[in-house]
Amino acid sequence: MKGTLEQAGQRWRLRFTRELDHPVPRVWQAVTEPRHLETWFPQRISGDWVVGAPLTFSDPQGRGPDFGGEVLACEPPSLLEFRWGPDVIRLEIAARGEGSTLTLLDTFDELGKAARDAAGWHVCLEFLASHLDGTPEPAKNFWTQVHPGYVSSFGPEASVIGVPAGYEPG
Protein backbone atom coordinates (compact mmCIF):
# COMPACT_ATOMS: atom_id res chain seq x y z
CA MET A 1 0.00 0.00 0.00
CA LYS A 2 2.79 2.40 -0.80
CA GLY A 3 1.82 5.82 -2.03
CA THR A 4 3.29 7.40 -5.13
CA LEU A 5 4.13 11.01 -5.89
CA GLU A 6 3.30 12.58 -9.24
CA GLN A 7 3.23 16.03 -10.77
CA ALA A 8 -0.27 17.46 -11.30
CA GLY A 9 0.22 20.54 -13.48
CA GLN A 10 1.79 23.16 -11.20
CA ARG A 11 0.89 21.09 -8.14
CA TRP A 12 1.84 17.70 -6.71
CA ARG A 13 -0.27 14.64 -6.02
CA LEU A 14 0.02 11.67 -3.70
CA ARG A 15 -1.79 8.56 -4.90
CA PHE A 16 -2.72 5.58 -2.76
CA THR A 17 -4.66 2.57 -3.98
CA ARG A 18 -5.98 0.09 -1.47
CA GLU A 19 -7.73 -3.22 -2.19
CA LEU A 20 -10.38 -3.78 0.48
CA ASP A 21 -12.38 -6.93 1.21
CA HIS A 22 -15.54 -4.88 1.75
CA PRO A 23 -18.28 -3.87 -0.68
CA VAL A 24 -18.52 -0.34 -2.04
CA PRO A 25 -21.43 0.72 0.24
CA ARG A 26 -19.50 -0.28 3.37
CA VAL A 27 -16.41 1.63 2.25
CA TRP A 28 -18.58 4.64 1.34
CA GLN A 29 -19.90 4.67 4.92
CA ALA A 30 -16.34 4.53 6.23
CA VAL A 31 -15.29 7.61 4.23
CA THR A 32 -18.41 9.72 4.81
CA GLU A 33 -19.99 8.94 8.19
CA PRO A 34 -18.56 10.70 11.26
CA ARG A 35 -18.51 7.61 13.49
CA HIS A 36 -16.33 5.85 10.90
CA LEU A 37 -14.23 8.88 9.90
CA GLU A 38 -13.12 9.39 13.49
CA THR A 39 -11.34 6.02 13.39
CA TRP A 40 -9.04 6.90 10.50
CA PHE A 41 -9.24 10.50 9.21
CA PRO A 42 -6.78 12.83 10.97
CA GLN A 43 -9.36 15.50 11.84
CA ARG A 44 -13.02 15.87 12.69
CA ILE A 45 -15.08 17.00 9.73
CA SER A 46 -18.17 19.15 10.23
CA GLY A 47 -20.49 19.84 7.32
CA ASP A 48 -22.68 18.09 4.82
CA TRP A 49 -21.50 16.04 1.84
CA VAL A 50 -23.23 18.28 -0.69
CA VAL A 51 -21.34 19.93 -3.57
CA GLY A 52 -20.49 23.51 -2.62
CA ALA A 53 -21.12 22.98 1.10
CA PRO A 54 -18.53 24.39 3.48
CA LEU A 55 -16.60 22.01 5.72
CA THR A 56 -14.81 22.71 8.97
CA PHE A 57 -11.86 20.61 10.08
CA SER A 58 -10.80 20.44 13.71
CA ASP A 59 -8.09 18.50 15.47
CA PRO A 60 -9.66 16.17 18.04
CA GLN A 61 -6.67 16.80 20.30
CA GLY A 62 -6.82 20.59 19.94
CA ARG A 63 -3.29 20.93 18.51
CA GLY A 64 -4.16 23.68 16.07
CA PRO A 65 -6.89 26.03 14.94
CA ASP A 66 -9.90 24.86 12.97
CA PHE A 67 -9.77 25.51 9.25
CA GLY A 68 -12.13 25.35 6.33
CA GLY A 69 -12.77 23.44 3.19
CA GLU A 70 -15.51 22.77 0.70
CA VAL A 71 -17.17 19.79 -0.93
CA LEU A 72 -16.09 19.76 -4.60
CA ALA A 73 -17.72 16.52 -5.76
CA CYS A 74 -20.00 13.95 -4.16
CA GLU A 75 -21.35 11.02 -6.16
CA PRO A 76 -22.45 8.31 -3.71
CA PRO A 77 -21.19 5.66 -3.37
CA SER A 78 -18.17 6.08 -5.62
CA LEU A 79 -16.65 9.58 -5.46
CA LEU A 80 -15.97 12.18 -2.80
CA GLU A 81 -13.72 15.19 -3.37
CA PHE A 82 -13.17 18.10 -1.02
CA ARG A 83 -10.82 20.95 -0.29
CA TRP A 84 -8.97 20.31 2.98
CA GLY A 85 -7.36 23.67 3.65
CA PRO A 86 -5.14 24.21 0.57
CA ASP A 87 -5.12 20.49 -0.37
CA VAL A 88 -7.70 18.69 -2.48
CA ILE A 89 -8.58 15.19 -1.28
CA ARG A 90 -10.29 12.83 -3.71
CA LEU A 91 -11.61 9.40 -2.71
CA GLU A 92 -12.68 7.04 -5.47
CA ILE A 93 -14.33 3.70 -4.68
CA ALA A 94 -14.75 1.03 -7.35
CA ALA A 95 -16.22 -2.44 -7.10
CA ARG A 96 -13.74 -5.31 -7.28
CA GLY A 97 -15.43 -8.69 -7.07
CA GLU A 98 -17.01 -8.93 -3.60
CA GLY A 99 -14.73 -6.16 -2.37
CA SER A 100 -13.65 -2.76 -3.60
CA THR A 101 -10.69 -0.63 -4.57
CA LEU A 102 -10.21 2.67 -2.76
CA THR A 103 -8.03 5.32 -4.38
CA LEU A 104 -7.03 8.32 -2.29
CA LEU A 105 -5.53 11.32 -4.10
CA ASP A 106 -4.09 14.31 -2.24
CA THR A 107 -3.23 17.26 -4.49
CA PHE A 108 -1.12 20.00 -2.90
CA ASP A 109 1.29 22.88 -3.61
CA GLU A 110 4.36 22.29 -1.41
CA LEU A 111 6.61 19.50 -2.65
CA GLY A 112 8.58 19.64 0.60
CA LYS A 113 5.77 18.04 2.59
CA ALA A 114 5.23 15.05 0.29
CA ALA A 115 7.10 12.45 2.39
CA ARG A 116 5.52 13.66 5.62
CA ASP A 117 2.00 13.58 4.21
CA ALA A 118 2.52 10.29 2.39
CA ALA A 119 3.51 8.63 5.66
CA GLY A 120 0.46 10.21 7.28
CA TRP A 121 -1.95 8.91 4.62
CA HIS A 122 -0.24 5.53 4.74
CA VAL A 123 -1.03 5.34 8.47
CA CYS A 124 -4.57 6.69 7.99
CA LEU A 125 -5.34 4.03 5.39
CA GLU A 126 -3.98 1.33 7.70
CA PHE A 127 -6.36 2.60 10.39
CA LEU A 128 -9.22 2.56 7.86
CA ALA A 129 -8.45 -1.04 6.88
CA SER A 130 -8.20 -2.07 10.54
CA HIS A 131 -11.53 -0.42 11.26
CA LEU A 132 -13.24 -2.13 8.34
CA ASP A 133 -11.65 -5.51 9.09
CA GLY A 134 -12.18 -5.33 12.85
CA THR A 135 -8.47 -5.99 13.45
CA PRO A 136 -6.03 -4.27 15.84
CA GLU A 137 -4.84 -0.79 14.91
CA PRO A 138 -1.26 -0.20 13.77
CA ALA A 139 1.40 0.41 16.42
CA LYS A 140 1.62 3.91 17.89
CA ASN A 141 4.97 4.55 16.19
CA PHE A 142 3.84 3.34 12.76
CA TRP A 143 4.38 6.76 11.13
CA THR A 144 8.04 6.76 12.20
CA GLN A 145 8.41 3.30 10.67
CA VAL A 146 7.04 4.20 7.22
CA HIS A 147 8.27 7.80 6.89
CA PRO A 148 11.93 6.94 6.07
CA GLY A 149 10.75 4.85 3.11
CA TYR A 150 8.92 7.85 1.64
CA VAL A 151 11.93 10.10 2.25
CA SER A 152 14.09 7.59 0.39
CA SER A 153 11.57 7.09 -2.42
CA PHE A 154 10.62 10.74 -3.00
CA GLY A 155 14.03 12.35 -2.38
CA PRO A 156 15.33 15.20 -0.22
CA GLU A 157 13.35 17.96 -1.96
CA ALA A 158 10.11 16.19 -1.01
CA SER A 159 11.21 15.79 2.58
CA VAL A 160 12.15 19.27 3.83
CA ILE A 161 8.90 19.99 5.72
CA GLY A 162 8.62 17.97 8.90
CA VAL A 163 5.90 17.30 11.41
CA PRO A 164 3.92 20.43 12.39
CA ALA A 165 4.54 21.98 15.80
CA GLY A 166 2.48 20.28 18.49
CA TYR A 167 2.25 16.97 16.63
CA GLU A 168 4.21 13.96 17.66
CA PRO A 169 4.91 11.48 14.90
CA GLY A 170 3.14 8.26 15.67
C-alpha positions in Angstrom: 0.0 0.0 0.0 2.8 2.4 -0.8 1.8 5.8 -2.0 3.3 7.4 -5.1 4.1 11.0 -5.9 3.3 12.6 -9.2 3.2 16.0 -10.8 -0.3 17.5 -11.3 0.2 20.5 -13.5 1.8 23.2 -11.2 0.9 21.1 -8.1 1.8 17.7 -6.7 -0.3 14.6 -6.0 0.0 11.7 -3.7 -1.8 8.6 -4.9 -2.7 5.6 -2.8 -4.7 2.6 -4.0 -6.0 0.1 -1.5 -7.7 -3.2 -2.2 -10.4 -3.8 0.5 -12.4 -6.9 1.2 -15.5 -4.9 1.7 -18.3 -3.9 -0.7 -18.5 -0.3 -2.0 -21.4 0.7 0.2 -19.5 -0.3 3.4 -16.4 1.6 2.2 -18.6 4.6 1.3 -19.9 4.7 4.9 -16.3 4.5 6.2 -15.3 7.6 4.2 -18.4 9.7 4.8 -20.0 8.9 8.2 -18.6 10.7 11.3 -18.5 7.6 13.5 -16.3 5.9 10.9 -14.2 8.9 9.9 -13.1 9.4 13.5 -11.3 6.0 13.4 -9.0 6.9 10.5 -9.2 10.5 9.2 -6.8 12.8 11.0 -9.4 15.5 11.8 -13.0 15.9 12.7 -15.1 17.0 9.7 -18.2 19.2 10.2 -20.5 19.8 7.3 -22.7 18.1 4.8 -21.5 16.0 1.8 -23.2 18.3 -0.7 -21.3 19.9 -3.6 -20.5 23.5 -2.6 -21.1 23.0 1.1 -18.5 24.4 3.5 -16.6 22.0 5.7 -14.8 22.7 9.0 -11.9 20.6 10.1 -10.8 20.4 13.7 -8.1 18.5 15.5 -9.7 16.2 18.0 -6.7 16.8 20.3 -6.8 20.6 19.9 -3.3 20.9 18.5 -4.2 23.7 16.1 -6.9 26.0 14.9 -9.9 24.9 13.0 -9.8 25.5 9.3 -12.1 25.4 6.3 -12.8 23.4 3.2 -15.5 22.8 0.7 -17.2 19.8 -0.9 -16.1 19.8 -4.6 -17.7 16.5 -5.8 -20.0 13.9 -4.2 -21.3 11.0 -6.2 -22.5 8.3 -3.7 -21.2 5.7 -3.4 -18.2 6.1 -5.6 -16.6 9.6 -5.5 -16.0 12.2 -2.8 -13.7 15.2 -3.4 -13.2 18.1 -1.0 -10.8 20.9 -0.3 -9.0 20.3 3.0 -7.4 23.7 3.7 -5.1 24.2 0.6 -5.1 20.5 -0.4 -7.7 18.7 -2.5 -8.6 15.2 -1.3 -10.3 12.8 -3.7 -11.6 9.4 -2.7 -12.7 7.0 -5.5 -14.3 3.7 -4.7 -14.7 1.0 -7.3 -16.2 -2.4 -7.1 -13.7 -5.3 -7.3 -15.4 -8.7 -7.1 -17.0 -8.9 -3.6 -14.7 -6.2 -2.4 -13.6 -2.8 -3.6 -10.7 -0.6 -4.6 -10.2 2.7 -2.8 -8.0 5.3 -4.4 -7.0 8.3 -2.3 -5.5 11.3 -4.1 -4.1 14.3 -2.2 -3.2 17.3 -4.5 -1.1 20.0 -2.9 1.3 22.9 -3.6 4.4 22.3 -1.4 6.6 19.5 -2.7 8.6 19.6 0.6 5.8 18.0 2.6 5.2 15.0 0.3 7.1 12.4 2.4 5.5 13.7 5.6 2.0 13.6 4.2 2.5 10.3 2.4 3.5 8.6 5.7 0.5 10.2 7.3 -1.9 8.9 4.6 -0.2 5.5 4.7 -1.0 5.3 8.5 -4.6 6.7 8.0 -5.3 4.0 5.4 -4.0 1.3 7.7 -6.4 2.6 10.4 -9.2 2.6 7.9 -8.5 -1.0 6.9 -8.2 -2.1 10.5 -11.5 -0.4 11.3 -13.2 -2.1 8.3 -11.6 -5.5 9.1 -12.2 -5.3 12.8 -8.5 -6.0 13.4 -6.0 -4.3 15.8 -4.8 -0.8 14.9 -1.3 -0.2 13.8 1.4 0.4 16.4 1.6 3.9 17.9 5.0 4.6 16.2 3.8 3.3 12.8 4.4 6.8 11.1 8.0 6.8 12.2 8.4 3.3 10.7 7.0 4.2 7.2 8.3 7.8 6.9 11.9 6.9 6.1 10.7 4.8 3.1 8.9 7.8 1.6 11.9 10.1 2.3 14.1 7.6 0.4 11.6 7.1 -2.4 10.6 10.7 -3.0 14.0 12.4 -2.4 15.3 15.2 -0.2 13.4 18.0 -2.0 10.1 16.2 -1.0 11.2 15.8 2.6 12.2 19.3 3.8 8.9 20.0 5.7 8.6 18.0 8.9 5.9 17.3 11.4 3.9 20.4 12.4 4.5 22.0 15.8 2.5 20.3 18.5 2.2 17.0 16.6 4.2 14.0 17.7 4.9 11.5 14.9 3.1 8.3 15.7 
